[in-house]
Amino acid sequence: MNISKACEIAVAERKIIKILYKGRTNRVQERFTEPYGIENGYYIAWCLKRKNVLKFNISNIVDATVTESTFSPRDISTYKTEYA
């Protein structure tokens, strides 16, 4: 699924998104994320693995799946946003 569409659905329903992301080493990684939005070509989400807010370059997201798992929104203003 397209990350923009997945993000739109998941934000409205507070659902976790599983993404397949091509990282800096060009290796595809699976990440489970709590979506917050899309801004300037980046998908912004809480990464459950890294336990921080990350900006994922949309062009590096291979696939996105909205899961059935839900989440409660976090106050992400207290975290330093990092690039994935």
Residue frames relative to the residue before (quaternion, step in Angstrom):
aa qw qx qy qz dx dy dz
M 1.0000 0.0000 0.0000 0.0000 0.00 0.00 0.00
N 0.5564 -0.5939 0.4775 0.3313 3.54 -1.18 0.64
I 0.5209 -0.6694 0.4286 0.3113 3.62 -0.86 0.94
S 0.6139 0.5508 -0.3625 0.4340 3.62 1.01 -0.67
K 0.6801 0.4707 -0.2802 0.4872 3.57 0.92 -0.91
A 0.6408 0.5232 -0.3208 0.4612 3.60 0.95 -0.88
C 0.6570 0.5131 -0.3023 0.4622 3.58 0.96 -0.89
E 0.6341 0.5377 -0.3255 0.4504 3.58 0.96 -0.87
I 0.6815 0.4759 -0.2769 0.4821 3.59 0.91 -0.96
A 0.7156 0.4874 -0.2615 0.4266 3.56 0.77 -1.08
V 0.6262 0.5168 -0.3482 0.4686 3.61 1.00 -0.69
A 0.6710 0.5091 -0.2983 0.4490 3.59 0.89 -0.92
E 0.7797 0.3332 -0.1570 0.5063 3.57 1.01 -0.86
R 0.3655 -0.7520 0.4623 0.2953 3.59 1.37 0.00
K 0.3540 0.7271 -0.4921 0.3222 3.55 0.88 1.07
I 0.4856 -0.6445 0.5118 0.2947 3.54 -1.15 0.67
I 0.2375 -0.7535 0.5989 0.1306 3.55 -1.11 0.79
K 0.2335 -0.7191 0.6356 0.1564 3.54 -1.03 0.89
I 0.0546 -0.7980 0.5997 0.0227 3.57 -0.76 1.01
L 0.2487 -0.6712 0.6678 0.2041 3.49 -1.35 0.46
Y 0.0389 -0.8372 0.5392 -0.0824 3.52 -0.48 1.32
K 0.2994 -0.7342 0.5825 0.1790 3.55 -0.92 0.96
G 0.2433 -0.8220 0.5058 0.0966 3.55 -0.35 1.31
R 0.7972 -0.3267 0.2291 0.4530 3.53 -1.36 -0.19
T 0.7064 0.4457 -0.2607 0.4842 3.59 1.11 -0.66
N 0.4991 -0.6751 0.3902 0.3779 3.58 1.36 0.11
R 0.5014 0.6211 -0.4310 0.4208 3.58 1.29 0.24
V 0.3947 -0.7153 0.5240 0.2408 3.58 -0.90 0.91
Q 0.0974 -0.7958 0.5976 0.0020 3.54 -0.85 1.10
E 0.3480 -0.7028 0.5782 0.2248 3.55 -1.18 0.64
R 0.0127 0.7932 -0.6074 0.0410 3.57 -0.88 0.99
F 0.2383 -0.7252 0.6264 0.1581 3.54 -1.11 0.77
T 0.0349 -0.8422 0.5333 -0.0719 3.55 -0.67 1.16
E 0.3156 -0.6827 0.6238 0.2126 3.51 -1.30 0.56
P 0.3045 -0.8184 0.4579 0.1669 3.61 -0.27 1.23
Y 0.1288 -0.7811 0.6060 0.0776 3.56 -1.16 0.72
G 0.7512 -0.3683 0.2059 0.5076 3.58 1.17 -0.32
I 0.3926 -0.6640 0.5775 0.2673 3.49 -1.42 -0.13
E 0.0554 0.8017 -0.5866 0.1004 3.53 -0.88 1.03
N 0.8647 -0.0773 0.0264 0.4956 3.58 -0.82 1.06
G 0.7593 -0.4037 0.2094 0.4655 3.58 0.85 0.96
Y 0.6717 0.4530 -0.2971 0.5053 3.57 1.27 0.21
Y 0.3283 -0.6935 0.6096 0.1991 3.53 -1.15 0.81
I 0.1601 -0.8051 0.5685 0.0544 3.60 -0.58 1.16
A 0.1773 0.7935 -0.5516 0.1862 3.55 -0.67 1.13
W 0.4719 -0.5906 0.5611 0.3370 3.50 -1.37 0.33
C 0.2361 -0.7722 0.5779 0.1184 3.59 -0.70 1.11
L 0.3976 -0.7430 0.4889 0.2253 3.57 -0.62 1.13
K 0.6361 0.5302 -0.3283 0.4544 3.61 1.11 -0.60
R 0.7728 0.3578 -0.1812 0.4919 3.58 0.81 -1.02
K 0.2753 -0.7995 0.4852 0.2226 3.57 1.33 -0.30
N 0.6347 0.4470 -0.3430 0.5289 3.52 0.90 1.08
V 0.5530 -0.5678 0.4835 0.3715 3.54 -1.34 0.21
L 0.0427 -0.8048 0.5919 -0.0103 3.55 -0.82 1.04
K 0.2784 -0.6978 0.6311 0.1930 3.51 -1.32 0.53
F 0.1303 -0.7899 0.5983 0.0336 3.56 -0.62 1.21
N 0.4235 -0.6847 0.5304 0.2656 3.58 -0.80 1.00
I 0.4735 -0.7118 0.4411 0.2730 3.58 -0.59 1.15
S 0.6510 0.5340 -0.3282 0.4283 3.60 0.98 -0.74
N 0.6832 0.4653 -0.2848 0.4855 3.62 1.24 -0.29
I 0.5443 0.5850 -0.4166 0.4335 3.60 1.25 0.06
V 0.2984 -0.7873 0.5237 0.1299 3.54 -0.53 1.28
D 0.7932 -0.0848 0.0929 0.5958 3.59 1.01 -0.83
A 0.1036 -0.7741 0.6218 0.0583 3.57 -1.23 0.52
T 0.0409 -0.7938 0.6065 -0.0167 3.55 -0.93 0.98
V 0.3252 -0.7147 0.5844 0.2049 3.56 -0.85 0.98
T 0.2606 -0.7794 0.5527 0.1386 3.59 -0.69 1.09
E 0.5778 -0.5653 0.4509 0.3785 3.56 -1.31 -0.01
S 0.5417 0.6295 -0.3963 0.3915 3.61 1.25 -0.27
T 0.2370 -0.7771 0.5700 0.1226 3.55 -0.98 0.88
F 0.1633 -0.7727 0.6041 0.1059 3.56 -1.31 0.26
S 0.3876 -0.6596 0.5837 0.2720 3.52 -1.34 0.35
P 0.5050 -0.6701 0.4393 0.3207 3.62 -0.74 0.96
R 0.3155 -0.7377 0.5751 0.1597 3.55 -1.09 0.86
D 0.4559 -0.5985 0.5606 0.3458 3.53 -1.32 0.26
I 0.1161 -0.8477 0.5162 0.0391 3.57 0.02 1.29
S 0.4661 0.7034 -0.4345 0.3150 3.60 1.26 -0.12
T 0.6754 0.4980 -0.3019 0.4524 3.61 1.15 -0.45
Y 0.6458 0.5071 -0.3172 0.4746 3.60 1.28 -0.03
K 0.4271 -0.6587 0.5540 0.2771 3.53 -1.20 0.61
T 0.3409 -0.7469 0.5354 0.1982 3.56 -0.68 1.10
E 0.1373 -0.7897 0.5967 0.0383 3.54 -0.92 1.03
Y 0.4456 -0.6437 0.5388 0.3112 3.57 -1.24 0.40
A 0.4475 -0.6942 0.5003 0.2597 3.56 -0.97 0.91
